[in-house]
């Protein structure tokens, strides 16, 4: 939906982009237990069927933190993100 502008479920072109900001705490993925490291999420919502996709706003610093978290939790670095 982010790249095509069409819903992946119903193929509608009525997709709304909801940009995440640092003021909306429900649009975070926290990378540590203290809440000091986080990634902001952008959402794409189909206004026809309601299907939603989320994408992380990754810069180099947050990408490194996310990779460290995945390796720490047993995921291999070369598996990529799913």
GISUL-V921457 format. One record per residue. N is the residue number from 1. RES is the residue in one small letter. PSI is psi in degrees with one decimal (* if undefined). BURIAL is 1 if it has 9 or more other C-alpha atoms within 8 Angstrom, else 0. Layout:
[[N	RES	PSI	BURIAL] [N	RES	PSI	BURIAL]]
This chain:
[[1	x	-35.6	1] [2	x	-42.6	0] [3	x	-31.4	0] [4	x	-26.5	0] [5	x	3.1	1] [6	x	147.6	1] [7	x	136.9	1] [8	x	-13.6	0] [9	x	-50.5	0] [10	x	-1.2	0] [11	x	20.8	0] [12	x	151.1	1] [13	x	13.7	0] [14	x	68.2	1] [15	x	130.1	1] [16	x	130.9	0] [17	x	125.8	0] [18	x	102.7	0] [19	x	133.5	0] [20	x	146.4	1] [21	x	166.8	0] [22	x	-7.4	0] [23	x	-11.2	0] [24	x	99.8	0] [25	x	-19.9	0] [26	x	-1.2	0] [27	x	31.3	1] [28	x	152.3	1] [29	x	116.1	0] [30	x	137.1	1] [31	x	-2.6	1] [32	x	172.5	0] [33	x	-17.8	0] [34	x	-8.6	0] [35	x	15.4	0] [36	x	-21.1	0] [37	x	127.4	1] [38	x	163.4	1] [39	x	133.4	1] [40	x	141.2	1] [41	x	140.3	1] [42	x	141.0	1] [43	x	145.8	1] [44	x	120.6	1] [45	x	130.3	1] [46	x	122.9	1] [47	x	-5.6	1] [48	x	-50.1	0] [49	x	-14.0	0] [50	x	2.7	0] [51	x	142.0	1] [52	x	139.0	0] [53	x	145.8	0] [54	x	140.1	0] [55	x	135.6	0] [56	x	140.1	0] [57	x	98.2	0] [58	x	120.9	0] [59	x	-178.5	0] [60	x	-39.7	0] [61	x	-46.4	0] [62	x	-31.3	1] [63	x	-41.7	1] [64	x	-44.1	0] [65	x	-40.6	1] [66	x	-40.6	1] [67	x	-41.2	1] [68	x	-40.1	0] [69	x	-41.5	1] [70	x	-41.6	1] [71	x	-41.1	1] [72	x	-35.0	0] [73	x	11.6	0] [74	x	0.4	0] [75	x	141.1	0] [76	x	144.8	0] [77	x	-33.4	0] [78	x	2.5	0] [79	x	-17.8	0] [80	x	-177.6	0] [81	x	142.3	0] [82	x	*	0]]
